[in-house]
Amino acid sequence: METEKMIRELKRVEEIHKHDKVFTGNLNIAEMARDVRERLEELKPYEDTGLTPEQIMELKERDTAKVPEVFDGHWYKCPTCGEYAGGLKGNFCHVCGQRLKWED
């Protein structure tokens, strides 16, 4: 079932059970449906990326700036892939794409 359909169905369940006094644990059925619906709504924007949660976390990690090792003021080593590079201090590793943070 697609996410939008599930969200609509959960809203319907919330409405039907909003006055129920039956509890499962500490939540009634309407509260459980609301909690699940809210989580689905939070995740909905990621669904369209086509990426797995693991891939999204990998991209987040790669976009977190890391300080490279600097040698002789000209060469540096990427803290993620370990590759050496020289020349201009770019904002990203030319091999793996890791965002780099240069210390002043």
C-alpha positions in Angstrom: 0.0 0.0 0.0 1.4 3.4 -0.9 2.3 5.8 1.9 -0.5 8.3 1.1 -3.1 5.6 1.2 -1.7 4.3 4.6 -1.8 7.9 6.0 -5.4 8.4 4.9 -6.4 5.0 6.4 -4.7 5.8 9.7 -6.5 9.1 9.8 -9.8 7.2 9.3 -8.8 4.7 12.1 -8.0 7.7 14.4 -11.5 9.2 13.7 -13.4 6.0 14.2 -11.6 5.1 17.5 -11.1 8.6 19.0 -13.7 8.0 21.7 -12.8 4.4 22.5 -11.9 3.6 26.1 -10.0 0.4 25.2 -6.3 0.7 25.8 -3.4 -1.3 24.5 -0.5 -0.7 26.9 -0.7 3.1 27.6 -2.2 4.1 24.3 -5.7 3.7 22.8 -6.1 2.6 19.2 -6.6 6.2 18.0 -3.4 7.3 19.7 -1.4 4.4 18.2 -2.8 5.2 14.7 -1.8 8.9 15.2 1.7 8.0 16.3 2.2 5.7 13.3 0.7 8.3 10.9 3.0 11.0 12.2 6.0 8.8 11.7 4.9 8.0 8.1 4.4 11.7 7.4 7.9 12.4 8.7 9.4 9.7 6.4 7.3 10.6 3.3 9.8 13.1 1.9 12.5 10.4 1.8 10.3 7.9 -0.1 10.7 9.9 -3.3 14.5 9.9 -3.3 14.7 6.2 -4.2 17.5 5.8 -1.6 17.6 3.3 1.3 17.9 4.6 4.9 21.5 3.3 4.8 22.3 5.3 1.7 20.8 8.5 3.2 22.9 8.0 6.4 26.0 7.5 4.2 25.3 10.7 2.3 24.8 12.6 5.6 28.1 11.3 6.9 29.9 12.2 3.7 28.4 15.7 3.9 29.7 16.2 7.5 33.0 18.1 7.1 36.1 16.3 8.3 39.6 17.7 8.7 42.1 16.1 6.3 45.7 15.3 7.3 48.0 17.9 5.8 51.6 17.1 4.7 54.2 19.7 3.9 51.5 22.3 3.6 50.7 21.1 0.1 49.6 17.5 0.2 46.6 16.2 2.1 45.1 12.8 2.9 41.3 12.3 3.0 40.1 11.2 6.4 37.5 8.9 4.8 39.1 7.2 1.9 42.7 7.7 2.8 43.7 8.9 -0.7 46.4 11.6 -1.1 46.0 14.7 -3.1 47.9 17.9 -3.7 47.3 21.3 -5.1 44.4 23.4 -4.2 42.5 22.9 -1.0 39.0 22.0 -2.3 35.9 21.6 -0.2 35.5 18.0 -1.2 37.8 15.0 -1.7 38.4 14.4 -5.4 38.1 10.7 -4.9 35.2 9.9 -2.6 33.4 13.2 -2.3 33.9 13.6 1.5 33.3 17.2 2.5 36.5 18.7 3.9 37.1 21.2 6.7 40.3 23.1 6.6 41.7 24.3 9.9 42.9 27.9 9.9 
